[in-house]
Amino acid sequence: MRAIQENSLGTSPIYFGDPSAPDQPLLDTFVPIINPDTLTVMGVLVLRDDLHFLFSLIQSWPVESETGETLLVTRDGDDVLFLMNCVT
């Protein structure tokens, strides 16, 4: 886990399939908790967002398209993962 190894903030890719929310797109943020005396990582705080705010925000964006498409793209290993929002 990067947050522990590098003492830095990290995020997961957007993913589906967590048992707590199987049909929801999720994004995790990992925040290392540093011991101020030894400057070592004592633990990691995991913040999970179900991304409803993101999709609502994307739908409200003013866009220069007649049909209002929004496309988010990220690299996933040797593949590309994209999420598309179409306003009809």
Summary of the structure (lengths in Angstrom):
residues: 88
radius of gyration: 17.0
end to end distance: 40.9
largest distance: 57.4
contacts: 185
relative contact order: 0.18
helix: 15%
strand: 42%
